[in-house]
Amino acid sequence: MFIKSQKRRGFSLIEMLIGTAIGSILITTIATLSLYSGKSLAAIWNYADLNQSSRHALDTMTRDIRQVRQLIDFQPDLLTFEDSDGQPLYFLYNPATKRLRRIKGTTSEILLTDCEFLSFAIFQRNPIGGTYDQHPTASPSTCKLVQVSWVCSRKILGTPHNTESVQTAKIVIRKQ
């Protein structure tokens, strides 16, 4: 009687190692792409949120400054205006808290958070010949134009990201 040898089916050790190596490379690639995509999505959301906050702050400041009667006091981090109703209106930047506040009467509104840098400057309305710049002024009583500049940033996974380019605007006081 003749006994047939049975072939055993299965993976050899070499085939198993090659399969494991290919699987590991594939899983590592998918994990890396997922992590990168998640971080990119968070960065895009962060930038969009920073942009929206900056637009809101600039819109509020522009609306208010255009309607004031005059600038009463000026400091690089504080503007004090006489509003159209005769009440004082303040825009105050606190570098310790990295916040810009709008204060009128008993109402205080935070316009910007995570603000790394903010600066106010004051100018006369008349331009310097041959340029788009205005003459600077040292006195609040001759101020017709206010410039505001800031940089905001936030952290993603503990590191600063999405530092916006400097937002700068010149706002004319219309009632002067």
N, CA and C atoms as a LAMMPS dump frame, in Angstrom:
ITEM: TIMESTEP
0
ITEM: NUMBER OF ATOMS
528
ITEM: BOX BOUNDS ff ff ff
-5.0000000000000000e+02 5.0000000000000000e+02
-5.0000000000000000e+02 5.0000000000000000e+02
-5.0000000000000000e+02 5.0000000000000000e+02
ITEM: ATOMS id mol type element x y z
1 1 1 N 0.807 -1.147 0
2 1 2 C 0 0 0
3 1 3 C 0.874 1.243 0
4 2 1 N 0.402 2.136 -0.815
5 2 2 C 1.168 3.355 -1.034
6 2 3 C 0.535 4.493 -0.235
7 3 1 N 1.303 5.183 0.581
8 3 2 C 0.79 6.292 1.394
9 3 3 C 1.179 7.594 0.704
10 4 1 N 0.144 8.356 0.429
11 4 2 C 0.395 9.664 -0.184
12 4 3 C 0.84 10.638 0.899
13 5 1 N 1.82 11.406 0.558
14 5 2 C 2.246 12.44 1.511
15 5 3 C 1.294 13.635 1.392
16 6 1 N 0.885 14.107 2.501
17 6 2 C -0.023 15.255 2.503
18 6 3 C 0.799 16.533 2.596
19 7 1 N 0.416 17.468 1.714
20 7 2 C 1.086 18.768 1.776
21 7 3 C 0.348 19.622 2.786
22 8 1 N 1.083 20.174 3.61
23 8 2 C 0.471 21.072 4.571
24 8 3 C 0.442 22.476 3.982
25 9 1 N -0.707 23.111 4.138
26 9 2 C -0.839 24.471 3.638
27 9 3 C -0.676 25.425 4.814
28 10 1 N -0.057 26.588 4.531
29 10 2 C 0.168 27.592 5.573
30 10 3 C 1.297 28.514 5.164
31 11 1 N 1.655 29.372 6.038
32 11 2 C 2.715 30.33 5.759
33 11 3 C 4.021 29.814 6.325
34 12 1 N 5.063 30.057 5.568
35 12 2 C 6.378 29.754 6.105
36 12 3 C 6.796 30.938 6.97
37 13 1 N 7.838 30.78 7.712
38 13 2 C 8.326 31.841 8.594
39 13 3 C 8.697 33.089 7.804
40 14 1 N 9.32 32.922 6.66
41 14 2 C 9.718 34.06 5.816
42 14 3 C 8.483 34.822 5.346
43 15 1 N 7.479 34.079 4.885
44 15 2 C 6.254 34.735 4.405
45 15 3 C 5.567 35.487 5.534
46 16 1 N 5.555 34.927 6.708
47 16 2 C 4.944 35.591 7.859
48 16 3 C 5.695 36.866 8.217
49 17 1 N 7.008 36.851 8.192
50 17 2 C 7.799 38.046 8.508
51 17 3 C 7.584 39.142 7.465
52 18 1 N 7.538 38.774 6.188
53 18 2 C 7.308 39.758 5.122
54 18 3 C 5.912 40.359 5.258
55 19 1 N 4.919 39.534 5.522
56 19 2 C 3.549 40.021 5.71
57 19 3 C 3.439 40.957 6.904
58 20 1 N 4.093 40.621 8.001
59 20 2 C 4.089 41.469 9.192
60 20 3 C 4.779 42.8 8.92
61 21 1 N 5.899 42.764 8.189
62 21 2 C 6.624 44 7.865
63 21 3 C 5.777 44.914 6.986
64 22 1 N 5.122 44.345 5.968
65 22 2 C 4.271 45.146 5.082
66 22 3 C 3.082 45.719 5.866
67 23 1 N 2.471 44.9 6.711
68 23 2 C 1.352 45.365 7.539
69 23 3 C 1.769 46.485 8.486
70 24 1 N 2.948 46.352 9.103
71 24 2 C 3.45 47.384 10.013
72 24 3 C 3.713 48.699 9.283
73 25 1 N 4.293 48.603 8.093
74 25 2 C 4.541 49.813 7.3
75 25 3 C 3.218 50.486 6.927
76 26 1 N 2.25 49.682 6.54
77 26 2 C 0.939 50.213 6.163
78 26 3 C 0.243 50.879 7.351
79 27 1 N 0.251 50.248 8.501
80 27 2 C -0.373 50.824 9.704
81 27 3 C 0.345 52.096 10.137
82 28 1 N 1.681 52.096 10.081
83 28 2 C 2.445 53.289 10.433
84 28 3 C 2.133 54.443 9.488
85 29 1 N 2.028 54.162 8.199
86 29 2 C 1.696 55.189 7.213
87 29 3 C 0.302 55.76 7.465
88 30 1 N -0.667 54.924 7.712
89 30 2 C -2.033 55.387 7.987
90 30 3 C -2.078 56.205 9.273
91 31 1 N -1.388 55.77 10.309
92 31 2 C -1.366 56.515 11.572
93 31 3 C -0.713 57.888 11.395
94 32 1 N 0.398 57.936 10.651
95 32 2 C 1.08 59.202 10.403
96 32 3 C 0.195 60.163 9.617
97 33 1 N -0.447 59.669 8.573
98 33 2 C -1.343 60.518 7.784
99 33 3 C -2.536 60.984 8.611
100 34 1 N -3.06 60.14 9.468
101 34 2 C -4.184 60.536 10.328
102 34 3 C -3.762 61.622 11.308
103 35 1 N -2.595 61.465 11.913
104 35 2 C -2.088 62.465 12.851
105 35 3 C -1.837 63.794 12.139
106 36 1 N -1.212 63.748 10.982
107 36 2 C -0.938 64.958 10.21
108 36 3 C -2.24 65.633 9.787
109 37 1 N -3.209 64.859 9.333
110 37 2 C -4.498 65.416 8.911
111 37 3 C -5.232 66.048 10.085
112 38 1 N -5.2 65.397 11.23
113 38 2 C -5.844 65.953 12.427
114 38 3 C -5.203 67.252 12.868
115 39 1 N -3.876 67.292 12.844
116 39 2 C -3.173 68.509 13.229
117 39 3 C -3.432 69.63 12.218
118 40 1 N -3.475 69.297 10.94
119 40 2 C -3.764 70.302 9.91
120 40 3 C -5.186 70.832 10.049
121 41 1 N -6.13 69.959 10.331
122 41 2 C -7.512 70.376 10.522
123 41 3 C -7.634 71.296 11.741
124 42 1 N -6.954 70.958 12.823
125 42 2 C -6.961 71.812 14.01
126 42 3 C -6.331 73.174 13.708
127 43 1 N -5.262 73.187 12.928
128 43 2 C -4.607 74.449 12.569
129 43 3 C -5.518 75.316 11.695
130 44 1 N -6.226 74.694 10.761
131 44 2 C -7.148 75.454 9.904
132 44 3 C -8.284 76.029 10.733
133 45 1 N -8.852 75.242 11.619
134 45 2 C -9.926 75.73 12.484
135 45 3 C -9.418 76.862 13.361
136 46 1 N -8.218 76.693 13.913
137 46 2 C -7.621 77.715 14.774
138 46 3 C -7.425 79.017 14.004
139 47 1 N -6.894 78.935 12.791
140 47 2 C -6.672 80.132 11.993
141 47 3 C -7.993 80.817 11.659
142 48 1 N -9.002 80.038 11.308
143 48 2 C -10.313 80.621 10.994
144 48 3 C -10.912 81.307 12.217
145 49 1 N -10.755 80.712 13.386
146 49 2 C -11.269 81.322 14.608
147 49 3 C -10.511 82.606 14.949
148 50 1 N -9.185 82.59 14.799
149 50 2 C -8.397 83.809 15.026
150 50 3 C -8.804 84.907 14.057
151 51 1 N -9.02 84.551 12.8
152 51 2 C -9.423 85.523 11.791
153 51 3 C -10.787 86.116 12.129
154 52 1 N -11.72 85.293 12.558
155 52 2 C -13.045 85.78 12.922
156 52 3 C -12.966 86.714 14.129
157 53 1 N -12.166 86.374 15.128
158 53 2 C -11.996 87.244 16.299
159 53 3 C -11.379 88.576 15.905
160 54 1 N -10.388 88.538 15.031
161 54 2 C -9.741 89.777 14.58
162 54 3 C -10.719 90.657 13.809
163 55 1 N -11.521 90.047 12.948
164 55 2 C -12.508 90.828 12.191
165 55 3 C -13.54 91.459 13.11
166 56 1 N -14.009 90.707 14.098
167 56 2 C -14.985 91.25 15.045
168 56 3 C -14.389 92.428 15.823
169 57 1 N -13.165 92.265 16.304
170 57 2 C -12.513 93.344 17.052
171 57 3 C -12.335 94.587 16.178
172 58 1 N -11.871 94.388 14.965
173 58 2 C -11.651 95.522 14.07
174 58 3 C -12.964 96.193 13.688
175 59 1 N -14.004 95.418 13.423
176 59 2 C -15.312 95.999 13.104
177 59 3 C -15.856 96.83 14.264
178 60 1 N -15.741 96.308 15.478
179 60 2 C -16.223 97.023 16.658
180 60 3 C -15.441 98.313 16.866
181 61 1 N -14.123 98.222 16.777
182 61 2 C -13.297 99.42 16.975
183 61 3 C -13.563 100.46 15.89
184 62 1 N -13.679 100.025 14.652
185 62 2 C -13.926 100.954 13.551
186 62 3 C -15.259 101.66 13.74
187 63 1 N -16.299 100.911 14.043
188 63 2 C -17.628 101.506 14.26
189 63 3 C -17.588 102.533 15.388
190 64 1 N -16.951 102.182 16.502
191 64 2 C -16.929 103.074 17.657
192 64 3 C -16.05 104.306 17.437
193 65 1 N -14.843 104.107 16.908
194 65 2 C -13.898 105.223 16.756
195 65 3 C -14.402 106.228 15.725
196 66 1 N -15.034 105.776 14.684
197 66 2 C -15.556 106.706 13.679
198 66 3 C -16.619 107.63 14.245
199 67 1 N -17.323 107.205 15.285
200 67 2 C -18.436 107.985 15.832
201 67 3 C -18.077 108.83 17.056
202 68 1 N -16.856 108.731 17.564
203 68 2 C -16.493 109.495 18.764
204 68 3 C -16.34 110.979 18.436
205 69 1 N -16.432 111.799 19.481
206 69 2 C -16.248 113.252 19.307
207 69 3 C -14.769 113.606 19.203
208 70 1 N -13.984 113.006 20.116
209 70 2 C -12.549 113.328 20.127
210 70 3 C -11.769 112.319 20.954
211 71 1 N -10.466 112.319 20.732
212 71 2 C -9.55 111.526 21.542
213 71 3 C -9.155 112.368 22.741
214 72 1 N -9.322 111.834 23.93
215 72 2 C -9.001 112.571 25.154
216 72 3 C -7.594 112.273 25.631
217 73 1 N -7.225 110.98 25.643
218 73 2 C -5.905 110.581 26.142
219 73 3 C -5.38 109.443 25.281
220 74 1 N -4.052 109.427 25.128
221 74 2 C -3.41 108.411 24.303
222 74 3 C -2.217 107.832 25.026
223 75 1 N -2.131 106.506 25.01
224 75 2 C -0.957 105.761 25.426
225 75 3 C -0.828 104.604 24.441
226 76 1 N 0.351 104.043 24.269
227 76 2 C 0.503 102.964 23.281
228 76 3 C -0.402 101.752 23.516
229 77 1 N -0.907 101.578 24.75
230 77 2 C -1.793 100.449 25.031
231 77 3 C -3.167 100.873 25.557
232 78 1 N -3.476 102.187 25.487
233 78 2 C -4.762 102.685 25.977
234 78 3 C -5.2 103.892 25.162
235 79 1 N -6.424 103.84 24.674
236 79 2 C -7.043 104.984 24.021
237 79 3 C -8.264 105.385 24.838
238 80 1 N -8.399 106.683 25.108
239 80 2 C -9.558 107.199 25.82
240 80 3 C -10.235 108.23 24.929
241 81 1 N -11.491 107.978 24.595
242 81 2 C -12.259 108.854 23.721
243 81 3 C -13.424 109.466 24.472
244 82 1 N -13.92 110.59 23.943
245 82 2 C -15.22 111.101 24.349
246 82 3 C -16.191 110.612 23.283
247 83 1 N -17.104 109.757 23.691
248 83 2 C -18.032 109.157 22.738
249 83 3 C -19.089 110.174 22.315
250 84 1 N -19.876 109.832 21.335
251 84 2 C -20.887 110.744 20.794
252 84 3 C -21.939 111.128 21.825
253 85 1 N -22.12 110.325 22.871
254 85 2 C -23.072 110.657 23.93
255 85 3 C -22.404 111.36 25.109
256 86 1 N -21.139 111.75 24.963
257 86 2 C -20.411 112.474 26.003
258 86 3 C -19.747 111.589 27.038
259 87 1 N -19.971 110.279 26.996
260 87 2 C -19.377 109.338 27.948
261 87 3 C -17.986 108.921 27.477
262 88 1 N -17.088 108.585 28.417
263 88 2 C -15.766 108.092 27.997
264 88 3 C -15.859 106.674 27.421
265 89 1 N -15.038 106.426 26.432
266 89 2 C -14.923 105.114 25.786
267 89 3 C -13.447 104.748 25.802
268 90 1 N -13.132 103.556 26.318
269 90 2 C -11.741 103.113 26.442
270 90 3 C -11.501 101.868 25.599
271 91 1 N -10.319 101.805 25.021
272 91 2 C -9.798 100.58 24.436
273 91 3 C -8.485 100.319 25.159
274 92 1 N -8.441 99.243 25.939
275 92 2 C -7.32 98.962 26.825
276 92 3 C -6.722 97.606 26.49
277 93 1 N -5.398 97.597 26.234
278 93 2 C -4.673 96.345 26.014
279 93 3 C -3.84 96.047 27.243
280 94 1 N -3.984 94.828 27.775
281 94 2 C -3.208 94.396 28.921
282 94 3 C -2.249 93.302 28.466
283 95 1 N -0.933 93.605 28.388
284 95 2 C 0.019 92.592 27.912
285 95 3 C 0.143 91.382 28.849
286 96 1 N -0.172 91.559 30.13
287 96 2 C -0.073 90.432 31.071
288 96 3 C -1.145 89.381 30.785
289 97 1 N -2.359 89.817 30.479
290 97 2 C -3.444 88.876 30.187
291 97 3 C -3.608 88.624 28.695
292 98 1 N -2.903 89.405 27.87
293 98 2 C -2.96 89.301 26.407
294 98 3 C -4.384 89.518 25.887
295 99 1 N -5.053 90.532 26.465
296 99 2 C -6.432 90.823 26.078
297 99 3 C -6.61 92.298 25.735
298 100 1 N -7.473 92.54 24.763
299 100 2 C -7.902 93.893 24.415
300 100 3 C -9.34 94.037 24.868
301 101 1 N -9.604 95.079 25.662
302 101 2 C -10.941 95.327 26.193
303 101 3 C -11.504 96.62 25.652
304 102 1 N -12.81 96.629 25.461
305 102 2 C -13.577 97.832 25.152
306 102 3 C -14.396 98.124 26.41
307 103 1 N -14.224 99.316 26.967
308 103 2 C -14.913 99.671 28.204
309 103 3 C -15.688 100.959 27.969
310 104 1 N -16.98 100.907 28.261
311 104 2 C -17.836 102.098 28.201
312 104 3 C -18.821 102.003 29.348
313 105 1 N -18.749 102.986 30.242
314 105 2 C -19.621 102.962 31.416
315 105 3 C -19.339 101.728 32.243
316 106 1 N -20.383 100.957 32.522
317 106 2 C -20.225 99.731 33.308
318 106 3 C -20.064 98.503 32.424
319 107 1 N -20.077 98.72 31.114
320 107 2 C -19.966 97.607 30.17
321 107 3 C -18.515 97.392 29.767
322 108 1 N -18.063 96.162 29.882
323 108 2 C -16.712 95.785 29.475
324 108 3 C -16.814 94.576 28.557
325 109 1 N -16.185 94.674 27.395
326 109 2 C -16.22 93.589 26.416
327 109 3 C -14.794 93.229 26.023
328 110 1 N -14.488 91.953 26.026
329 110 2 C -13.178 91.494 25.573
330 110 3 C -13.247 91.348 24.058
331 111 1 N -12.425 92.137 23.355
332 111 2 C -12.416 92.091 21.892
333 111 3 C -11.42 91.071 21.355
334 112 1 N -10.256 90.961 21.993
335 112 2 C -9.223 90.018 21.54
336 112 3 C -8.653 89.263 22.727
337 113 1 N -8.364 87.991 22.504
338 113 2 C -7.634 87.191 23.482
339 113 3 C -6.403 86.607 22.787
340 114 1 N -5.474 86.104 23.551
341 114 2 C -4.24 85.514 23.02
342 114 3 C -3.499 86.495 22.124
343 115 1 N -3.5 87.751 22.495
344 115 2 C -2.895 88.815 21.702
345 115 3 C -1.448 89.007 22.169
346 116 1 N -0.513 88.603 21.352
347 116 2 C 0.906 88.672 21.719
348 116 3 C 1.439 90.1 21.707
349 117 1 N 0.897 90.918 20.822
350 117 2 C 1.378 92.29 20.655
351 117 3 C 0.213 93.153 20.2
352 118 1 N 0.103 94.356 20.763
353 118 2 C -0.881 95.325 20.299
354 118 3 C -0.312 96.709 20.522
355 119 1 N -0.524 97.584 19.551
356 119 2 C -0.009 98.942 19.656
357 119 3 C -0.98 99.912 18.996
358 120 1 N -1.162 101.057 19.65
359 120 2 C -1.948 102.148 19.083
360 120 3 C -0.988 103.254 18.668
361 121 1 N -1.342 103.985 17.625
362 121 2 C -0.589 105.17 17.195
363 121 3 C -1.613 106.198 16.728
364 122 1 N -1.261 107.48 16.841
365 122 2 C -2.196 108.531 16.434
366 122 3 C -1.544 109.423 15.384
367 123 1 N -2.388 109.933 14.474
368 123 2 C -1.908 110.733 13.349
369 123 3 C -2.882 111.876 13.072
370 124 1 N -2.374 112.848 12.314
371 124 2 C -3.245 113.862 11.747
372 124 3 C -3.849 113.269 10.48
373 125 1 N -4.862 113.918 9.946
374 125 2 C -5.526 113.362 8.769
375 125 3 C -4.761 113.656 7.482
376 126 1 N -4.087 114.791 7.408
377 126 2 C -3.44 115.184 6.154
378 126 3 C -2.244 114.271 5.844
379 127 1 N -2.15 113.823 4.576
380 127 2 C -1.083 112.886 4.207
381 127 3 C 0.255 113.592 3.97
382 128 1 N 1.299 112.811 4.097
383 128 2 C 2.641 113.274 3.749
384 128 3 C 2.724 113.25 2.23
385 129 1 N 3.207 114.322 1.635
386 129 2 C 3.25 114.442 0.18
387 129 3 C 3.94 113.27 -0.504
388 130 1 N 3.298 112.73 -1.542
389 130 2 C 3.881 111.654 -2.334
390 130 3 C 3.812 110.281 -1.693
391 131 1 N 3.117 110.148 -0.548
392 131 2 C 3.004 108.85 0.122
393 131 3 C 1.558 108.617 0.547
394 132 1 N 1.327 107.447 1.07
395 132 2 C 0.015 107.127 1.637
396 132 3 C 0.026 107.254 3.156
397 133 1 N 1.102 107.761 3.717
398 133 2 C 1.234 107.915 5.164
399 133 3 C 0.708 109.269 5.616
400 134 1 N 0.363 109.355 6.895
401 134 2 C -0.089 110.604 7.486
402 134 3 C 0.962 111.136 8.453
403 135 1 N 0.834 112.421 8.769
404 135 2 C 1.745 113.039 9.733
405 135 3 C 1.415 112.552 11.137
406 136 1 N 2.41 112.079 11.875
407 136 2 C 2.147 111.683 13.261
408 136 3 C 1.854 112.914 14.109
409 137 1 N 1.148 112.728 15.197
410 137 2 C 0.848 113.803 16.124
411 137 3 C 1.171 113.334 17.532
412 138 1 N 1.586 114.263 18.361
413 138 2 C 1.91 113.926 19.741
414 138 3 C 0.763 114.291 20.676
415 139 1 N -0.151 115.112 20.2
416 139 2 C -1.219 115.611 21.048
417 139 3 C -2.548 114.939 20.689
418 140 1 N -3.273 114.443 21.671
419 140 2 C -4.593 113.866 21.389
420 140 3 C -5.566 114.883 20.772
421 141 1 N -5.376 116.155 21.069
422 141 2 C -6.312 117.164 20.552
423 141 3 C -6.196 117.353 19.04
424 142 1 N -5.048 117.015 18.442
425 142 2 C -4.883 117.147 16.992
426 142 3 C -5.028 115.804 16.258
427 143 1 N -5.423 114.769 16.993
428 143 2 C -5.568 113.435 16.395
429 143 3 C -6.828 113.366 15.543
430 144 1 N -6.664 112.923 14.313
431 144 2 C -7.789 112.712 13.403
432 144 3 C -7.84 111.264 12.922
433 145 1 N -6.767 110.521 13.182
434 145 2 C -6.656 109.159 12.666
435 145 3 C -5.948 108.29 13.707
436 146 1 N -6.498 107.114 13.947
437 146 2 C -5.921 106.171 14.91
438 146 3 C -5.482 104.924 14.162
439 147 1 N -4.263 104.486 14.443
440 147 2 C -3.778 103.229 13.86
441 147 3 C -3.686 102.196 14.969
442 148 1 N -4.152 101.002 14.672
443 148 2 C -4.057 99.895 15.621
444 148 3 C -3.406 98.715 14.899
445 149 1 N -2.478 98.055 15.585
446 149 2 C -1.78 96.889 15.032
447 149 3 C -1.715 95.818 16.11
448 150 1 N -1.903 94.551 15.695
449 150 2 C -1.786 93.465 16.66
450 150 3 C -1.392 92.166 15.993
451 151 1 N -0.904 91.256 16.836
452 151 2 C -0.573 89.896 16.432
453 151 3 C -1.175 88.965 17.475
454 152 1 N -1.945 87.987 17.029
455 152 2 C -2.532 86.988 17.929
456 152 3 C -2.009 85.605 17.552
457 153 1 N -1.908 84.726 18.543
458 153 2 C -1.51 83.346 18.263
459 153 3 C -2.128 82.438 19.312
460 154 1 N -2.198 81.17 18.987
461 154 2 C -2.716 80.164 19.909
462 154 3 C -1.811 78.949 19.862
463 155 1 N -1.997 78.063 20.828
464 155 2 C -1.188 76.849 20.886
465 155 3 C -2.005 75.653 20.424
466 156 1 N -1.358 74.792 19.656
467 156 2 C -1.929 73.502 19.277
468 156 3 C -0.988 72.436 19.82
469 157 1 N -1.521 71.579 20.65
470 157 2 C -0.734 70.517 21.293
471 157 3 C 0.479 71.086 22.024
472 158 1 N 0.295 72.236 22.671
473 158 2 C 1.347 72.815 23.501
474 158 3 C 2.362 73.69 22.802
475 159 1 N 2.316 73.812 21.483
476 159 2 C 3.267 74.661 20.773
477 159 3 C 2.513 75.773 20.037
478 160 1 N 3.083 76.991 19.995
479 160 2 C 2.389 78.084 19.312
480 160 3 C 2.291 77.832 17.812
481 161 1 N 1.114 78.056 17.274
482 161 2 C 0.873 77.898 15.848
483 161 3 C -0.024 79.019 15.367
484 162 1 N -0.088 79.177 14.086
485 162 2 C -1.005 80.094 13.441
486 162 3 C -0.86 81.525 13.934
487 163 1 N 0.369 81.986 14.069
488 163 2 C 0.541 83.376 14.383
489 163 3 C 0.072 84.153 13.169
490 164 1 N -0.932 84.968 13.384
491 164 2 C -1.443 85.746 12.271
492 164 3 C -0.422 86.792 11.883
493 165 1 N -0.456 87.16 10.638
494 165 2 C 0.347 88.295 10.246
495 165 3 C -0.21 89.501 10.98
496 166 1 N 0.583 90.515 11.131
497 166 2 C 0.16 91.686 11.885
498 166 3 C -1.086 92.277 11.247
499 167 1 N -2.125 92.431 12.038
500 167 2 C -3.345 93.084 11.591
501 167 3 C -3.175 94.571 11.856
502 168 1 N -3.311 95.368 10.841
503 168 2 C -3.127 96.811 10.972
504 168 3 C -4.271 97.534 10.294
505 169 1 N -4.769 98.566 10.954
506 169 2 C -5.836 99.379 10.362
507 169 3 C -5.673 100.824 10.809
508 170 1 N -6.022 101.728 9.906
509 170 2 C -6.071 103.15 10.238
510 170 3 C -7.534 103.553 10.204
511 171 1 N -7.989 104.16 11.308
512 171 2 C -9.4 104.502 11.468
513 171 3 C -9.508 106.019 11.628
514 172 1 N -10.322 106.653 10.794
515 172 2 C -10.502 108.102 10.823
516 172 3 C -11.629 108.462 11.774
517 173 1 N -11.388 109.463 12.613
518 173 2 C -12.44 110.004 13.474
519 173 3 C -13.246 110.967 12.612
520 174 1 N -14.458 110.616 12.303
521 174 2 C -15.262 111.374 11.349
522 174 3 C -15.787 112.687 11.894
523 175 1 N -16.007 112.79 13.168
524 175 2 C -16.651 113.982 13.72
525 175 3 C -15.679 115.101 13.984
526 176 1 N -14.436 114.979 13.571
527 176 2 C -13.473 116.063 13.774
528 176 3 C -13.075 116.655 12.448
